[in-house]
Structures are given as C-alpha cells and as structure tokens.
C-alpha cells in the first residue's frame, strides 16, 4: 500500500479525533480511506446520473417552437400546477 502524509489545521485534527472517539474507525487512516471511498462512489453516482439525464434528453427529441415560446408556455402552466 502507498503511504500518504497529510497536514491539517488543528480544527480538522480535532474533528478527526472526535470521529475516532465515536468508535466507528480504529485510526485516522481508516477514517480518511472511508471518506475517499465515499467521495469516489458519489462521483461515480453523479456521472451515472448525468449520463442518464443526457441520454434521456437526447431520446426526447427536439421541438420546433422558439425557446421563448416554450418558456412562456411553462410559466403559463405553473399556476395551474399549484392549484
């Protein structure tokens, strides 16, 4: 395994220590590895979501209306959606 040394201000060190005191992690390295894993998983989830949204948008096709007309139509429908 690669070794990584980091410096952090006292306030962050106190935060890490408080997390360790809760007993979920045995040491700071375990805590930081967990944070990095969760960040990585979140980034991958974000990429999947964005890819899905792009695919959905591309699959929805295009409309011939002018953008301003579409916006006006959406605004006109908005009060109806809220009753």
ZIWO-V882662 format. One record per residue. SS is DSSP state (@ for helix, = for strand, . for the rest). PSI is psi as a letter, one per 40 degrees, with the letter a starting at -180 (NA if undefined). Layout:
ss/psi
SS/PSI
SS/PSI
This chain:
ss/psi
./i
./i
./i
./h
./h
./i
./i
./i
./i
@/d
@/d
@/d
@/d
@/d
@/d
@/d
@/d
@/d
@/d
@/d
@/d
./e
./e
./d
./i
./d
./i
@/d
@/d
@/d
@/d
@/d
@/d
@/d
@/d
@/d
@/d
@/d
@/d
@/d
@/d
@/d
@/d
@/d
@/d
@/d
@/d
@/d
@/d
@/d
@/d
@/d
@/d
@/d
@/d
@/d
@/d
@/d
@/d
./e
./a
./i
./i
./e
./i
./i
@/d
@/d
@/d
@/d
@/d
@/d
@/d
@/d
@/d
@/d
@/d
@/d
@/d
@/d
@/d
./e
./NA
